[in-house]
Amino acid sequence: MSVTSQPNAAPPPAQGAAAAARPAAQAVVRALLDEHRPGHCLPGPMYHDPAVHAADLDLVWHREWVFAGHECELAEPGAYITLTVGTHPLVVVRGTDGVLRALHNVCRHRGAVLCEAPSGNTRRKLVCPYHQWAYELDGSLYKARAMPPGMTPSELGLRPAHVGTASGLVFVCVADTPPPFEPFAATVAAHLAPFDLAGAKIAHESVLVEQGNWKLVMENNRECYHCRISHPELAKSFPLAPLHSGGGSEDEARATAEVVAACEAAGVPSGFLMSDDFQYRVMRMALEHARSMTMDGEPAVAHRWAGLPGEDVVRDVGDVLLYHYPSMWSHYVGDHALTFRMLPTGPTTTELRTTWLVPGDAVEGEDYDLKTLTEVWLATNDQDTALVERTQRGVTSPAFVPGPYSEVEEDGVIQFVAWYTERLRAGLGG
């Protein structure tokens, strides 16, 4: 685990019309929070009102750690990934000194975005395509052509953001002072260690823009109440019981208890761990008569992660699930891993990036078939996209009255909504 925290990472506070409009927007959000009944869906405007979206960015996305990507994408000097956190375009880049940094992806000359591609390698410099201002990979200004002699290059470097790594996963934060990152990294370290994500290889990536508010996307993921009918491919291997949120009957939890006990006995930590505020959790869960999330339940990759015990010790290692609000969830099975990165792109649009990772020495066509590896979750993502878009249309209706959640099937959603509403209340000062 490592964290690079930069002073003054956040941009200056909002000024002018935006700042003047903030009290009115906050009054809208306060009224909706007061209207919300515990154990029920959020009021409809919380899924589409521009004032709520502004509050979500200001009080959640611009303050919390957000999943960016994987260390294996950023192994070489000059390797970078880009993402936009709320209103902040960022570039995460590996320096020539080996240090990973998050920088605001905005030229200090006239504000052009420096890197447009989702990922790549810029080699030794970040160069603005507009007027060719060039920056070192640590963000310092290297060269600016035909500028006044009195200009001070040391004052014109790219603005830094915060970056943290946890077991091969990369997170960023644009807050001036970020929340503590170490507790999360320490909580997930033992569960993720056998998968060597820093040395993994990206086998495939999918990016969808869902026509739904980011909270609907997360709520949809946090329950499997809908899975039996909506996800026939996933239901072949993924249990329908709410085990991923700590629920499920004694009978439903029995298979998971057996897998956890076998893995723990083999020295692989597997228990259910969750932060007190529900923001993140990690656990191991048994799959449904399967060893991988594939159509036939068999591994898609010919060999498992090197850090796991051999099949002669523990044949079935189940599925390690990791959640971190507001931006990610992920699965780690014996032969591959999946990560999901969610970013709001508007009041009713959300970008979802899904990444399939395999052991670093796995070779496509020899050790795995890409269709076998990806077909379950490609289908599931498409199905979830349709469900989210259908729900977005409904909650936007003035006739929508929030209904109650199932405490049995939707406890994960209840936990998420509790975390989210508490973040808003804390940020609003009440």
Disulfide bonds with the S-S distance in Angstrom:
Cys224-Cys227 1.95
